[in-house]
């Protein structure tokens, strides 16, 4: 798992980072001010991990995008969990900090338990999706075959069916789907590059819509993701799509 932490150089944050790094295969990215990069390196050595697992990124909580550079922002796109901790005074473990130590330990334990539950949930979703994929590969339904034959994979009915199936297989309240042509090639006159269909399934039914985005492959994919999340947000708020 990959984590991103603000305040990792603080009293609580450094202990949380150490706990996360004790998890096998984990990687921790943490935000630090430029002037505290030396302390970040000392913390990494204290945590006992290599530079490829504890990765500091210069930034500032008071700046737009946390002051993170484009290059560092690109590295953070695959992060699984984020922890935002308020900055504190690291110069000493104050009396107040000592008095709050027990609460901090309880908070860390609660955070670790939340991570375990989240990982278990993700593992179950992956298991269900893997099972459904095997079932579809070995027992492709006549309805699915007819749907693809009639509308092709990049179409509104297929996007809608994908969302419905994802919701049914995972047991989620809502499910999103996307099918399209992100580029750089594969487009046609009817469906040029940048054409996508986004699907949303929820308790009140399912829907799908066609969109067209301009730009390179990464920009098309990013805009599709943002639009899909906006569809979900409006649905949760009871707004019209």
Buried (B, 14 or more C-beta within 10 A) or exposed (E): BBBBBBBBBBBBBBBBBBBBBEBEEBBBBBBBBEEBBEBBBEBBEEBEBEEEBBBBBBBBEEEEEBBBEEEBEEBBEEBBBEBEBEEBEBEEEEEEBEEBBEEBEEBBEEBBEEBEEEBEEEEEBEEBBEEBEEEEEEEEEEEEEEBBEEBBEBBBBBBBBBBBBBBEBBEEEBBBBBBBBBBEEEBEEEBEBBBBBBBBBBEEEBBBBBBEBEBEBEBBBBBBEEBBEEBBEEBEEEEEE
